[in-house]
Amino acid sequence: MNIYKNLFSAKSMKGKILRIKDDIEKRIKPICEEKFWVEWYGAYDIDPKNLVFWVCVQTDETKERLKSNSDLMNNIRLLLDKYDYSEQARKHVYIGFESQETVDRESDGDWYLHFK
């Protein structure tokens, strides 16, 4: 859980993003047995559509299983509605899944380089 979300109003852009992140984690936790985390970044202050969420897991197998779970993806996307994220931007917000195995293989284990 993100303790920093309480520093931001639920109506502020950053407050909405932090609450969405927390709820993504809550949806992943019951169906993911391995260590995971949720990263987010983007120039959302320039344009709300410039927001990216990554669910970061350990294995390619888990990444593929989560990525192919259409109910999970629909539930995550509904969080944008729940927290009243910019309506025009919602369809543009990227939500993806990545694994440590892929980052190790493709980017020598460097997550920053991998997402760059």
VEXPAVO-664020 format. One record per atom (N, C-alpha, C, O): atom name; x negated, y, z. Coordinates in steps of 0.05 Angstrom, whole numbers, plus 5000, padded with zeros to 4 digits. Example, Ala and Ser with C-alpha at 12.3 -4.5 7.8 and 13.67 -1.06 7.14 Angstrom:
<rs>
@atome:N	X:4736	Y:4886	Z:5156
@atome:CA	X:4754	Y:4910	Z:5156
@atome:C	X:4736	Y:4934	Z:5156
@atome:O	X:4715	Y:4934	Z:5169
@atome:N	X:4743	Y:4955	Z:5142
@atome:CA	X:4727	Y:4979	Z:5143
@atome:C	X:4742	Y:5001	Z:5157
@atome:O	X:4732	Y:5023	Z:5161
</rs>
This chain:
<rs>
@atome:N	X:4983	Y:4976	Z:5000
@atome:CA	X:5000	Y:5000	Z:5000
@atome:C	X:4982	Y:5025	Z:5000
@atome:O	X:4961	Y:5025	Z:5013
@atome:N	X:4991	Y:5045	Z:4986
@atome:CA	X:4975	Y:5069	Z:4983
@atome:C	X:4983	Y:5089	Z:5004
@atome:O	X:5005	Y:5101	Z:5003
@atome:N	X:4965	Y:5094	Z:5023
@atome:CA	X:4971	Y:5112	Z:5045
@atome:C	X:4970	Y:5141	Z:5035
@atome:O	X:4982	Y:5159	Z:5048
@atome:N	X:4958	Y:5147	Z:5012
@atome:CA	X:4956	Y:5174	Z:5002
@atome:C	X:4982	Y:5184	Z:4990
@atome:O	X:4985	Y:5208	Z:4987
@atome:N	X:5000	Y:5165	Z:4983
@atome:CA	X:5025	Y:5174	Z:4970
@atome:C	X:5040	Y:5193	Z:4988
@atome:O	X:5055	Y:5210	Z:4979
@atome:N	X:5037	Y:5191	Z:5015
@atome:CA	X:5051	Y:5208	Z:5033
@atome:C	X:5040	Y:5236	Z:5034
@atome:O	X:5052	Y:5254	Z:5046
@atome:N	X:5017	Y:5240	Z:5021
@atome:CA	X:5006	Y:5267	Z:5020
@atome:C	X:5019	Y:5283	Z:4997
@atome:O	X:5016	Y:5308	Z:4996
@atome:N	X:5033	Y:5270	Z:4980
@atome:CA	X:5045	Y:5283	Z:4957
@atome:C	X:5076	Y:5280	Z:4958
@atome:O	X:5086	Y:5259	Z:4964
@atome:N	X:5089	Y:5301	Z:4951
@atome:CA	X:5118	Y:5301	Z:4950
@atome:C	X:5127	Y:5279	Z:4930
@atome:O	X:5115	Y:5274	Z:4909
@atome:N	X:5149	Y:5266	Z:4937
@atome:CA	X:5160	Y:5245	Z:4919
@atome:C	X:5169	Y:5257	Z:4893
@atome:O	X:5172	Y:5242	Z:4873
@atome:N	X:5172	Y:5283	Z:4891
@atome:CA	X:5181	Y:5296	Z:4867
@atome:C	X:5157	Y:5306	Z:4850
@atome:O	X:5161	Y:5313	Z:4827
@atome:N	X:5134	Y:5307	Z:4862
@atome:CA	X:5110	Y:5315	Z:4847
@atome:C	X:5102	Y:5293	Z:4828
@atome:O	X:5107	Y:5269	Z:4832
@atome:N	X:5088	Y:5300	Z:4806
@atome:CA	X:5079	Y:5280	Z:4787
@atome:C	X:5061	Y:5259	Z:4800
@atome:O	X:5065	Y:5235	Z:4797
@atome:N	X:5042	Y:5268	Z:4816
@atome:CA	X:5023	Y:5250	Z:4829
@atome:C	X:5038	Y:5232	Z:4849
@atome:O	X:5033	Y:5209	Z:4852
@atome:N	X:5057	Y:5244	Z:4864
@atome:CA	X:5073	Y:5229	Z:4883
@atome:C	X:5088	Y:5206	Z:4869
@atome:O	X:5090	Y:5184	Z:4879
@atome:N	X:5100	Y:5213	Z:4846
@atome:CA	X:5115	Y:5192	Z:4830
@atome:C	X:5096	Y:5170	Z:4821
@atome:O	X:5103	Y:5146	Z:4824
@atome:N	X:5073	Y:5178	Z:4811
@atome:CA	X:5053	Y:5158	Z:4801
@atome:C	X:5044	Y:5139	Z:4824
@atome:O	X:5043	Y:5115	Z:4820
@atome:N	X:5038	Y:5150	Z:4847
@atome:CA	X:5029	Y:5134	Z:4870
@atome:C	X:5051	Y:5115	Z:4879
@atome:O	X:5045	Y:5092	Z:4887
@atome:N	X:5076	Y:5124	Z:4878
@atome:CA	X:5098	Y:5107	Z:4886
@atome:C	X:5103	Y:5085	Z:4866
@atome:O	X:5109	Y:5062	Z:4873
@atome:N	X:5100	Y:5091	Z:4840
@atome:CA	X:5103	Y:5071	Z:4819
@atome:C	X:5081	Y:5050	Z:4823
@atome:O	X:5086	Y:5026	Z:4821
@atome:N	X:5056	Y:5059	Z:4827
@atome:CA	X:5034	Y:5041	Z:4832
@atome:C	X:5040	Y:5022	Z:4855
@atome:O	X:5036	Y:4998	Z:4852
@atome:N	X:5049	Y:5032	Z:4877
@atome:CA	X:5056	Y:5015	Z:4900
@atome:C	X:5077	Y:4994	Z:4893
@atome:O	X:5075	Y:4971	Z:4900
@atome:N	X:5097	Y:5003	Z:4878
@atome:CA	X:5118	Y:4984	Z:4871
@atome:C	X:5109	Y:4964	Z:4850
@atome:O	X:5119	Y:4941	Z:4850
@atome:N	X:5091	Y:4971	Z:4833
@atome:CA	X:5079	Y:4951	Z:4814
@atome:C	X:5065	Y:4930	Z:4831
@atome:O	X:5069	Y:4906	Z:4826
@atome:N	X:5050	Y:4938	Z:4851
@atome:CA	X:5036	Y:4919	Z:4868
@atome:C	X:5056	Y:4900	Z:4882
@atome:O	X:5051	Y:4876	Z:4884
@atome:N	X:5078	Y:4912	Z:4891
@atome:CA	X:5098	Y:4895	Z:4905
@atome:C	X:5111	Y:4875	Z:4886
@atome:O	X:5119	Y:4853	Z:4895
@atome:N	X:5113	Y:4881	Z:4861
@atome:CA	X:5124	Y:4862	Z:4842
@atome:C	X:5104	Y:4841	Z:4833
@atome:O	X:5112	Y:4818	Z:4826
@atome:N	X:5079	Y:4847	Z:4833
@atome:CA	X:5058	Y:4828	Z:4825
@atome:C	X:5052	Y:4809	Z:4848
@atome:O	X:5048	Y:4785	Z:4843
@atome:N	X:5051	Y:4819	Z:4872
@atome:CA	X:5042	Y:4803	Z:4895
@atome:C	X:5055	Y:4775	Z:4898
@atome:O	X:5041	Y:4755	Z:4902
@atome:N	X:5082	Y:4773	Z:4896
@atome:CA	X:5094	Y:4747	Z:4899
@atome:C	X:5088	Y:4727	Z:4877
@atome:O	X:5092	Y:4703	Z:4880
@atome:N	X:5079	Y:4736	Z:4854
@atome:CA	X:5074	Y:4718	Z:4831
@atome:C	X:5045	Y:4715	Z:4824
@atome:O	X:5039	Y:4703	Z:4803
@atome:N	X:5027	Y:4727	Z:4839
@atome:CA	X:4998	Y:4726	Z:4833
@atome:C	X:4983	Y:4716	Z:4857
@atome:O	X:4982	Y:4729	Z:4878
@atome:N	X:4972	Y:4692	Z:4855
@atome:CA	X:4958	Y:4680	Z:4878
@atome:C	X:4929	Y:4690	Z:4881
@atome:O	X:4917	Y:4685	Z:4902
@atome:N	X:4919	Y:4703	Z:4861
@atome:CA	X:4891	Y:4712	Z:4863
@atome:C	X:4890	Y:4742	Z:4870
@atome:O	X:4910	Y:4756	Z:4869
@atome:N	X:4866	Y:4751	Z:4877
@atome:CA	X:4862	Y:4779	Z:4883
@atome:C	X:4868	Y:4796	Z:4859
@atome:O	X:4861	Y:4789	Z:4836
@atome:N	X:4882	Y:4818	Z:4863
@atome:CA	X:4888	Y:4836	Z:4841
@atome:C	X:4889	Y:4865	Z:4852
@atome:O	X:4890	Y:4869	Z:4876
@atome:N	X:4889	Y:4884	Z:4834
@atome:CA	X:4893	Y:4912	Z:4841
@atome:C	X:4905	Y:4926	Z:4817
@atome:O	X:4905	Y:4916	Z:4795
@atome:N	X:4916	Y:4950	Z:4823
@atome:CA	X:4928	Y:4965	Z:4801
@atome:C	X:4913	Y:4991	Z:4799
@atome:O	X:4910	Y:5006	Z:4818
@atome:N	X:4903	Y:4996	Z:4775
@atome:CA	X:4889	Y:5022	Z:4769
@atome:C	X:4907	Y:5039	Z:4752
@atome:O	X:4925	Y:5029	Z:4738
@atome:N	X:4904	Y:5065	Z:4754
@atome:CA	X:4919	Y:5083	Z:4737
@atome:C	X:4901	Y:5107	Z:4731
@atome:O	X:4884	Y:5115	Z:4747
@atome:N	X:4905	Y:5119	Z:4708
@atome:CA	X:4891	Y:5143	Z:4701
@atome:C	X:4905	Y:5157	Z:4678
@atome:O	X:4924	Y:5146	Z:4666
@atome:N	X:4896	Y:5180	Z:4670
@atome:CA	X:4906	Y:5193	Z:4647
@atome:C	X:4909	Y:5223	Z:4651
@atome:O	X:4908	Y:5233	Z:4673
@atome:N	X:4912	Y:5237	Z:4629
@atome:CA	X:4916	Y:5266	Z:4629
@atome:C	X:4946	Y:5272	Z:4631
@atome:O	X:4957	Y:5287	Z:4614
@atome:N	X:4959	Y:5260	Z:4651
@atome:CA	X:4988	Y:5264	Z:4654
@atome:C	X:4995	Y:5292	Z:4661
@atome:O	X:5018	Y:5300	Z:4656
@atome:N	X:4977	Y:5308	Z:4671
@atome:CA	X:4982	Y:5336	Z:4678
@atome:C	X:4983	Y:5353	Z:4652
@atome:O	X:4996	Y:5374	Z:4652
@atome:N	X:4970	Y:5344	Z:4631
@atome:CA	X:4972	Y:5357	Z:4605
@atome:C	X:4998	Y:5349	Z:4591
@atome:O	X:5012	Y:5365	Z:4580
@atome:N	X:5003	Y:5322	Z:4591
@atome:CA	X:5027	Y:5312	Z:4580
@atome:C	X:5033	Y:5286	Z:4594
@atome:O	X:5016	Y:5268	Z:4595
@atome:N	X:5057	Y:5283	Z:4606
@atome:CA	X:5064	Y:5259	Z:4622
@atome:C	X:5061	Y:5233	Z:4607
@atome:O	X:5059	Y:5212	Z:4620
@atome:N	X:5062	Y:5233	Z:4580
@atome:CA	X:5059	Y:5208	Z:4566
@atome:C	X:5030	Y:5197	Z:4567
@atome:O	X:5025	Y:5174	Z:4560
@atome:N	X:5011	Y:5214	Z:4576
@atome:CA	X:4983	Y:5206	Z:4578
@atome:C	X:4977	Y:5192	Z:4605
@atome:O	X:4960	Y:5201	Z:4620
@atome:N	X:4992	Y:5171	Z:4610
@atome:CA	X:4989	Y:5156	Z:4635
@atome:C	X:4985	Y:5127	Z:4628
@atome:O	X:4999	Y:5116	Z:4611
@atome:N	X:4967	Y:5114	Z:4642
@atome:CA	X:4960	Y:5086	Z:4638
@atome:C	X:4960	Y:5072	Z:4664
@atome:O	X:4948	Y:5082	Z:4684
@atome:N	X:4973	Y:5049	Z:4666
@atome:CA	X:4971	Y:5031	Z:4689
@atome:C	X:4958	Y:5005	Z:4679
@atome:O	X:4965	Y:4994	Z:4658
@atome:N	X:4939	Y:4995	Z:4695
@atome:CA	X:4927	Y:4969	Z:4690
@atome:C	X:4930	Y:4951	Z:4714
@atome:O	X:4923	Y:4959	Z:4736
@atome:N	X:4941	Y:4928	Z:4710
@atome:CA	X:4941	Y:4907	Z:4731
@atome:C	X:4916	Y:4891	Z:4726
@atome:O	X:4914	Y:4877	Z:4706
@atome:N	X:4898	Y:4892	Z:4745
@atome:CA	X:4872	Y:4879	Z:4743
@atome:C	X:4871	Y:4854	Z:4760
@atome:O	X:4874	Y:4854	Z:4784
@atome:N	X:4866	Y:4831	Z:4746
@atome:CA	X:4866	Y:4805	Z:4759
@atome:C	X:4839	Y:4792	Z:4755
@atome:O	X:4821	Y:4803	Z:4743
@atome:N	X:4836	Y:4768	Z:4766
@atome:CA	X:4810	Y:4754	Z:4764
@atome:C	X:4807	Y:4738	Z:4739
@atome:O	X:4785	Y:4738	Z:4727
@atome:N	X:4827	Y:4723	Z:4731
@atome:CA	X:4824	Y:4704	Z:4709
@atome:C	X:4840	Y:4711	Z:4684
@atome:O	X:4861	Y:4724	Z:4685
@atome:N	X:4830	Y:4702	Z:4661
@atome:CA	X:4844	Y:4706	Z:4636
@atome:C	X:4871	Y:4691	Z:4637
@atome:O	X:4891	Y:4701	Z:4626
@atome:N	X:4872	Y:4668	Z:4649
@atome:CA	X:4896	Y:4653	Z:4651
@atome:C	X:4918	Y:4669	Z:4665
@atome:O	X:4941	Y:4670	Z:4656
@atome:N	X:4912	Y:4681	Z:4688
@atome:CA	X:4931	Y:4697	Z:4702
@atome:C	X:4939	Y:4722	Z:4686
@atome:O	X:4963	Y:4729	Z:4685
@atome:N	X:4920	Y:4734	Z:4673
@atome:CA	X:4926	Y:4757	Z:4656
@atome:C	X:4946	Y:4750	Z:4635
@atome:O	X:4966	Y:4764	Z:4631
@atome:N	X:4942	Y:4728	Z:4621
@atome:CA	X:4961	Y:4720	Z:4600
@atome:C	X:4988	Y:4712	Z:4611
@atome:O	X:5008	Y:4718	Z:4599
@atome:N	X:4988	Y:4699	Z:4634
@atome:CA	X:5014	Y:4691	Z:4646
@atome:C	X:5030	Y:4716	Z:4654
@atome:O	X:5054	Y:4717	Z:4649
@atome:N	X:5017	Y:4736	Z:4666
@atome:CA	X:5032	Y:4760	Z:4674
@atome:C	X:5040	Y:4776	Z:4649
@atome:O	X:5062	Y:4786	Z:4648
@atome:N	X:5022	Y:4778	Z:4630
@atome:CA	X:5027	Y:4794	Z:4606
@atome:C	X:5051	Y:4782	Z:4590
@atome:O	X:5066	Y:4797	Z:4578
@atome:N	X:5054	Y:4756	Z:4591
@atome:CA	X:5076	Y:4744	Z:4576
@atome:C	X:5102	Y:4742	Z:4591
@atome:O	X:5122	Y:4732	Z:4581
@atome:N	X:5103	Y:4752	Z:4616
@atome:CA	X:5127	Y:4752	Z:4633
@atome:C	X:5144	Y:4776	Z:4626
@atome:O	X:5140	Y:4798	Z:4637
@atome:N	X:5163	Y:4773	Z:4608
@atome:CA	X:5179	Y:4796	Z:4599
@atome:C	X:5196	Y:4808	Z:4621
@atome:O	X:5201	Y:4832	Z:4622
@atome:N	X:5206	Y:4791	Z:4640
@atome:CA	X:5221	Y:4801	Z:4663
@atome:C	X:5204	Y:4819	Z:4680
@atome:O	X:5213	Y:4840	Z:4689
@atome:N	X:5179	Y:4811	Z:4685
@atome:CA	X:5161	Y:4827	Z:4700
@atome:C	X:5156	Y:4854	Z:4687
@atome:O	X:5158	Y:4875	Z:4699
@atome:N	X:5151	Y:4854	Z:4661
@atome:CA	X:5146	Y:4879	Z:4647
@atome:C	X:5170	Y:4897	Z:4647
@atome:O	X:5168	Y:4921	Z:4651
@atome:N	X:5194	Y:4886	Z:4643
@atome:CA	X:5218	Y:4902	Z:4645
@atome:C	X:5222	Y:4914	Z:4672
@atome:O	X:5229	Y:4937	Z:4675
@atome:N	X:5217	Y:4898	Z:4693
@atome:CA	X:5219	Y:4909	Z:4720
@atome:C	X:5199	Y:4931	Z:4726
@atome:O	X:5205	Y:4950	Z:4740
@atome:N	X:5175	Y:4928	Z:4716
@atome:CA	X:5155	Y:4949	Z:4719
@atome:C	X:5163	Y:4974	Z:4704
@atome:O	X:5161	Y:4996	Z:4715
@atome:N	X:5172	Y:4971	Z:4680
@atome:CA	X:5181	Y:4994	Z:4664
@atome:C	X:5204	Y:5009	Z:4678
@atome:O	X:5206	Y:5033	Z:4676
@atome:N	X:5222	Y:4994	Z:4691
@atome:CA	X:5244	Y:5006	Z:4705
@atome:C	X:5235	Y:5024	Z:4728
@atome:O	X:5250	Y:5042	Z:4737
@atome:N	X:5211	Y:5020	Z:4738
@atome:CA	X:5200	Y:5037	Z:4759
@atome:C	X:5197	Y:5066	Z:4749
@atome:O	X:5200	Y:5085	Z:4765
@atome:N	X:5192	Y:5070	Z:4723
@atome:CA	X:5190	Y:5097	Z:4712
@atome:C	X:5217	Y:5111	Z:4715
@atome:O	X:5218	Y:5135	Z:4720
@atome:N	X:5238	Y:5096	Z:4711
@atome:CA	X:5265	Y:5107	Z:4714
@atome:C	X:5271	Y:5112	Z:4744
@atome:O	X:5280	Y:5134	Z:4752
@atome:N	X:5265	Y:5092	Z:4760
@atome:CA	X:5270	Y:5094	Z:4789
@atome:C	X:5258	Y:5119	Z:4801
@atome:O	X:5271	Y:5132	Z:4818
@atome:N	X:5234	Y:5125	Z:4793
@atome:CA	X:5220	Y:5148	Z:4805
@atome:C	X:5222	Y:5173	Z:4788
@atome:O	X:5208	Y:5193	Z:4792
@atome:N	X:5241	Y:5173	Z:4769
@atome:CA	X:5247	Y:5196	Z:4752
@atome:C	X:5222	Y:5207	Z:4738
@atome:O	X:5218	Y:5232	Z:4738
@atome:N	X:5206	Y:5189	Z:4728
@atome:CA	X:5183	Y:5198	Z:4712
@atome:C	X:5194	Y:5211	Z:4687
@atome:O	X:5216	Y:5203	Z:4677
@atome:N	X:5180	Y:5230	Z:4676
@atome:CA	X:5189	Y:5245	Z:4652
@atome:C	X:5203	Y:5226	Z:4632
@atome:O	X:5190	Y:5208	Z:4621
@atome:N	X:5228	Y:5232	Z:4626
@atome:CA	X:5244	Y:5214	Z:4609
@atome:C	X:5232	Y:5212	Z:4581
@atome:O	X:5231	Y:5190	Z:4569
@atome:N	X:5222	Y:5234	Z:4570
@atome:CA	X:5210	Y:5234	Z:4543
@atome:C	X:5184	Y:5218	Z:4542
@atome:O	X:5176	Y:5208	Z:4521
@atome:N	X:5170	Y:5216	Z:4565
@atome:CA	X:5144	Y:5203	Z:4566
@atome:C	X:5146	Y:5173	Z:4572
@atome:O	X:5127	Y:5158	Z:4566
@atome:N	X:5167	Y:5164	Z:4583
@atome:CA	X:5169	Y:5136	Z:4594
@atome:C	X:5161	Y:5115	Z:4573
@atome:O	X:5146	Y:5097	Z:4580
@atome:N	X:5170	Y:5118	Z:4549
@atome:CA	X:5164	Y:5098	Z:4529
@atome:C	X:5135	Y:5098	Z:4520
@atome:O	X:5125	Y:5079	Z:4508
@atome:N	X:5121	Y:5120	Z:4526
@atome:CA	X:5093	Y:5122	Z:4518
@atome:C	X:5073	Y:5114	Z:4540
@atome:O	X:5050	Y:5109	Z:4535
@atome:N	X:5083	Y:5111	Z:4565
@atome:CA	X:5065	Y:5103	Z:4587
@atome:C	X:5056	Y:5074	Z:4581
@atome:O	X:5072	Y:5056	Z:4577
@atome:N	X:5029	Y:5071	Z:4581
@atome:CA	X:5018	Y:5044	Z:4575
@atome:C	X:5016	Y:5029	Z:4601
@atome:O	X:5006	Y:5039	Z:4622
@atome:N	X:5025	Y:5004	Z:4601
@atome:CA	X:5022	Y:4986	Z:4623
@atome:C	X:5009	Y:4960	Z:4612
@atome:O	X:5021	Y:4947	Z:4595
@atome:N	X:4985	Y:4954	Z:4622
@atome:CA	X:4971	Y:4931	Z:4612
@atome:C	X:4960	Y:4914	Z:4634
@atome:O	X:4962	Y:4920	Z:4658
@atome:N	X:4948	Y:4892	Z:4626
@atome:CA	X:4937	Y:4872	Z:4644
@atome:C	X:4909	Y:4866	Z:4634
@atome:O	X:4904	Y:4863	Z:4610
@atome:N	X:4890	Y:4864	Z:4653
@atome:CA	X:4863	Y:4857	Z:4646
@atome:C	X:4851	Y:4839	Z:4668
@atome:O	X:4859	Y:4840	Z:4691
@atome:N	X:4831	Y:4824	Z:4660
@atome:CA	X:4819	Y:4805	Z:4679
@atome:C	X:4789	Y:4810	Z:4682
@atome:O	X:4775	Y:4821	Z:4665
@atome:N	X:4779	Y:4802	Z:4705
@atome:CA	X:4751	Y:4804	Z:4711
@atome:C	X:4735	Y:4787	Z:4691
@atome:O	X:4713	Y:4795	Z:4682
@atome:N	X:4746	Y:4764	Z:4684
@atome:CA	X:4732	Y:4746	Z:4664
@atome:C	X:4728	Y:4761	Z:4638
@atome:O	X:4706	Y:4759	Z:4626
@atome:N	X:4748	Y:4775	Z:4628
@atome:CA	X:4746	Y:4790	Z:4603
@atome:C	X:4726	Y:4812	Z:4606
@atome:O	X:4709	Y:4816	Z:4588
@atome:N	X:4727	Y:4827	Z:4628
@atome:CA	X:4709	Y:4849	Z:4632
@atome:C	X:4680	Y:4839	Z:4634
@atome:O	X:4661	Y:4851	Z:4624
@atome:N	X:4676	Y:4816	Z:4647
@atome:CA	X:4649	Y:4804	Z:4649
@atome:C	X:4639	Y:4797	Z:4621
@atome:O	X:4616	Y:4802	Z:4614
@atome:N	X:4657	Y:4785	Z:4605
@atome:CA	X:4649	Y:4775	Z:4579
@atome:C	X:4645	Y:4798	Z:4559
@atome:O	X:4626	Y:4797	Z:4543
@atome:N	X:4662	Y:4818	Z:4559
@atome:CA	X:4661	Y:4839	Z:4539
@atome:C	X:4646	Y:4864	Z:4547
@atome:O	X:4636	Y:4878	Z:4530
@atome:N	X:4644	Y:4869	Z:4573
@atome:CA	X:4632	Y:4894	Z:4582
@atome:C	X:4612	Y:4891	Z:4604
@atome:O	X:4607	Y:4909	Z:4620
@atome:N	X:4601	Y:4867	Z:4605
@atome:CA	X:4580	Y:4861	Z:4625
@atome:C	X:4589	Y:4868	Z:4654
@atome:O	X:4573	Y:4876	Z:4671
@atome:N	X:4615	Y:4863	Z:4659
@atome:CA	X:4626	Y:4867	Z:4686
@atome:C	X:4632	Y:4895	Z:4694
@atome:O	X:4640	Y:4901	Z:4716
@atome:N	X:4629	Y:4914	Z:4675
@atome:CA	X:4632	Y:4943	Z:4681
@atome:C	X:4661	Y:4952	Z:4674
@atome:O	X:4667	Y:4956	Z:4650
@atome:N	X:4678	Y:4954	Z:4694
@atome:CA	X:4706	Y:4962	Z:4689
@atome:C	X:4708	Y:4990	Z:4676
@atome:O	X:4724	Y:4994	Z:4658
@atome:N	X:4691	Y:5008	Z:4686
@atome:CA	X:4692	Y:5035	Z:4675
@atome:C	X:4686	Y:5035	Z:4645
@atome:O	X:4700	Y:5047	Z:4629
@atome:N	X:4664	Y:5022	Z:4638
@atome:CA	X:4657	Y:5019	Z:4610
@atome:C	X:4679	Y:5005	Z:4594
@atome:O	X:4685	Y:5013	Z:4571
@atome:N	X:4690	Y:4985	Z:4605
@atome:CA	X:4711	Y:4970	Z:4592
@atome:C	X:4736	Y:4987	Z:4585
@atome:O	X:4747	Y:4984	Z:4563
@atome:N	X:4743	Y:5004	Z:4603
@atome:CA	X:4767	Y:5021	Z:4598
@atome:C	X:4761	Y:5046	Z:4583
@atome:O	X:4780	Y:5060	Z:4574
@atome:N	X:4736	Y:5052	Z:4579
@atome:CA	X:4728	Y:5077	Z:4565
@atome:C	X:4735	Y:5076	Z:4536
@atome:O	X:4729	Y:5095	Z:4521
</rs>
